[in-house]
Amino acid sequence: MLGFLVRLLPFWVREPLLIVVGSVFGVRLLYLAVVEKDWALAGIGAVFLVVTAVRVHVVVRVLRARRDNPAPTQPQPPTAAQQRPAPVVPAAPAAPAVREKEPNAWGQAFAAVGVFAALGAAAWLGPKLLPSEAHGTPHAVSCPGGQETEPPSAYRKTSGAVTGAELCKALNTPDLARLLGTPAEAATGASASNGTAALTDGKVAQPEAQIEFDTYTVNVTVTYNDLSIAQYVKLMEYGNEIDVRKLKVLGRPAVLSSDHTMKIEINLGGGSGGPVEQGPLARTLAVALDAKDGGGYYEITVWSTSGAFPDDDALLDVTEKVLPAIPERAV
């Protein structure tokens, strides 16, 4: 039905309209193909641009034909006054005929190319210039403010320590859901805390932040102790961690491991809470604070209530997105 209506439009309305639509769709599909690394989208976008180029060529040919072959005017029948012989008057010198300037086909073509370039730039830069809601990216929830509570003294004594609010800001990126493989989801909760590591008598700063989705929960923690990743791996040999894999992330030593979370039930009715139970399986990527592995590490953990978690590539993508966003003094 839409195609039939388009065919009913005049040539000089239909063709520019199809050229604009084809160029915008073609450039947009190529952009999505580059972002998503989808060759099928790239092929479809190329087809749109080829068809658009053919239509531009047709319009240029029509303009050129109109310039070379102007439409003849129909002669009008002579009136009664025109049929009477006119008195003979000496002929004055004829003024040179002014030829009406025809539209330049090449100029039209270059103008069309300029329009395509502008439309392509708008389609390319639009997702970066518009708010995330405008192009379908779920907007992240707000993180808690950084001045709600004063961090413990361990933060003042630790050079370069960040706060939980700063970690939350780095983790709370609009791309997080897409990196996790659930681009249609929006964050449902965000939290942060300025805690200290267990069994350290409050002497080791350990800020933490967490973003929750319907499918996954992502937690990032920084521990400012003297434990290196190499020592961390040795400790895993005595623990219950599974699927341990050593690697490098952003040029720093790192290790992937899996372990169960803890499930704690709290009874708000005044009775005693339930026992601590084993929660769903979680996947954790620990990354050294520096390339020399001098001590201290980031931990990014992903889990879900169903017990499933995204593959390691997704966890690596999240880490490579979040770590550079943490303030430089923490690196």
N, C-alpha and C positions, 0 to 999 in steps of 0.2 A: 504494500500500500504506500509506504513512504517513498519507495523508488518510483512508483507511478506519479506521485505528486511532484517529485523532483523533476521528472521528465517534462512535466507540463510547464515548468518555469521557462521564461525567455532565456536565450543563450547567454546574454550578458549578465544575467542574474545567476543562472545555474552554474556556469563554469567557475566564476570567481568563488562562489560558495563552496563548491566541491574542492577547489584548490586549497582554500583556507582550512577546511575540515581535514582534508587528507594530509596537509603538512603538519597540522597540530597533532593529529593522531600518530603520524609516522615518527615525529621527533619524540613524542611522549613514550611511545612503545620502545624506541631505541634506548631512551634514558632508563626505563624500567628494566630492560634487558641487561644493561651494564650494571645496575645496582643489584639485581637479583641473580645475575649470571645465568640468564635463561636464553638459550640460543633460539628457541621457538619464537619468543617475543621479538627477538632481533630480526628474524625472517619476516614476520608479519609487518613489522615497522618498515623494513626495506621495501616490501611490496606496496605499502601505502605511499612511500616517497617516489617509487618508480611510476606508479599510476598518476601521481600528482605532477611529476615531470612531464609525462605524456600530455596531460591536459594543458600545461603551460605551453608546450610546443604547439598544440592545436590552436590555442588562443593567439599566439604570435603569428601563425600562418594566416588566420582569419584577418588580423589587423593589417598584415602586409598585403593581402588580397584587396582589402578595402582601400588601401592607399593607392595601389597600382590601378585599380579599376573602379573609379567612383561611379555611383549610380546615376544614369542619365535622367534628366528632367523631362517631364511630359510637356509637349507644346500646347499652348492654350489657343482656342479658336479666335480669329480676329474679330474685333467689335466693329460696329457700323462706322464709328469715327476713324478706325484704323483702315477701313476699306476705301475711304475717300482719298484721292491723291493729295499728298501734302505739298505745300509750296517748296520750291527748290531753294535751299539755303546753303551757302558755301560751307563745306565740311570743315570742321575744326580739327586740329591735330588730335588724333586718338590718344587718350591716356593709356599708359601701359596697364594691362590687366594685372590685378593683384590676385595671385593664386592663394587660395585658402590653404593654410598650413595643415597638412595631414598629421595625424598622430604617429609618432615614431615607434615602430614595432619593437626595436631593440630597447628604447627607453622604457616601454611598457614592461618588457621582459625583466629588465634590471630592477624596476620598481617592484615587480612581483617577487623577485628573489629577495629584495630588501624586506618586504612584508613577511616572507617565510622566515627570514633570519630573526626578525623581531618576535614573531610568534614562537619560533623554536626556543629563543632565549627565555621568553616568558614561561614556556612549558618546562624548561630545564631548571630555571631558578625558582619557580613558583613554590615547590615543596620546601625550599630553604628559607624563603622570605615570608611565607604565610605561617600562622600558628598551626600546631600539630593537628588540631581538630579539623582544620580546613581540608586536609587531604587524608583523612581517615586514620591517622596515627593516634592511638589512645593516649590521652594526656595523663601524665603521672600525678599521683596525689601529692599533697604538700608535705614536706618534711617538718619535723618540730623545730622550733627556733633554737638558736645556739646559746641564748643568754638565759634560758629558763633556770638552770642550776649551775653552780660553780663546779668545775671539774676538780677531782681530788688532787692532793698535793703531788701525786706521782706524775701528773701531766706537766706541772711547772718544773719538775726536776728532770724530765725527759726532753732532751733537745729535739725539736722538730715534731713532737707528738701532735697529731690531729685530734679533733673531737668527733664524737658520734654524729653531730649535725653536719660536719663537713663530709664525713663518709656517706651519709644519707644523700646529700646533695650530689655527690659523684655517682652514686648508685642509681639515683632516681632519674634516669635518662629516658626520654620518650622512646628510644630504640630498644629498651630492655625486653619488652614483650616480643618484639620481632626477633631479637637475638636468641631468645629462648624457644622460638618456633611456634609461638602463639600470638601472631600479630594482631588478632582481633580483640584480644583481652586488654582491659584497662586495670591499672593497679587499684587494689581495694584497700590497702593500708600501708602506712610507712611509720617506722619507729627508729629511735636512736638512743644510745645511752653512753655515758662516760664511766665505764666500769674499770675494774682492775682484775688482773689475772688471779685465778684461784690459787690458794696455798702460797701466796707471796706477801701476805700481811699488808696488802694495799700498796706495795712498792713498785709494781709493774703496771703501767698504763695499758689498758685494753679497750679502746673504743669499739663500738659496734653499731651497725645499722642494718635494717631489714625492710624489704619491700615484698608485699604479698599480692599474689594474683589468684584467680579462681583455680588455676591448674598448679602453678609452682609458687614456692616461696624462696627468695634469694636473700642470703645473709652474708655480710662482709664484716670481718673483724681484723684489727691490727694488734699484734702483740709485740710490745717493745721490750723483749727480754734478750738474753744472750744466746738463745738456742738457734743454731743454724739449721738450714734445710738438711744438710748431711746428717746432723745429729737427730733431726726429726725422723728421717727415714729409718735410722737404726732403732729408734723407739718403736716404730711401727712393727718391727720384726717381733716385738714382745707383746704387741697388742692384738686386737681382733680385727684390725682394718683389712679389707679385702680389695682386690683389683688395684694394687699399688703400682703406679707407673711414674718413673722419673723422667723429667723433660726440662726444657728451658722455655721461659716466657719472658718476652721483652728483654732478652739477654741475661736473665737471672735464673738461678737454679730454682726448680719447682718440682712438686710431686702431687700426683693425683691419688686419691684413696676413697674408699667407701666405708661407711659405718652407719649404724642405726642411731637415730635421734632418741631422746628420752621423752616420755609422755608422763606429765604430772597432772593429776586431777585435784582441783581445789574446791572444797565445799564451802560456799558462802552462807550456808544456812546455820553455821555455828558448830556443826559436827566436824569430826576429823576428816581430813582429805584422804583420797585413795592412795594406794601404793604407787611408787615410781615404776612405770612400765616401759618396755621397749617400744620406741616409736618407729615410724617408717624409715626406710633406708635412704641415706643422703649421700651425695657425691661432693667431695671437697677438693679444691685446688689451693695448695699452699705455695706461696711465692716469696722468695727472699726479699728483704727490703732493699738490698743492693746487689750488684753483680758479683761482689767479692764474698757474699754469703757470710757477712761478719756477725750476724745475729739479728733476730727479729724477723717477722714474716707477716704477710697478708694471708688471710683465709677467706675464700669465697665458696659458699656452700649452697647447693640447690637441692630441694626435696619437694615432695608433694604428699598429700594425705593418702593417695592411692599407692604410694611406695615407688612410683616411677619417677625418673628424672631424665632430662635431655641428654643427648650423647656428649662425649667429651669435647667435640668440636664446638658445640654451643657454649659450653662452660669456658672454653678458651676464648671465644669471641667476646663473651661478657667481660672476662678479666682484662683483655686487651683494650676494651672500651672504658672500663671503670678506672683501672690503675692510673693511666695518664691524667685523669680528671681529678685525682686526689692532689691537694696542694703540694707544690714542689718540695717544701721543706720536709715532707714525710718520706722522700725518696732517698 
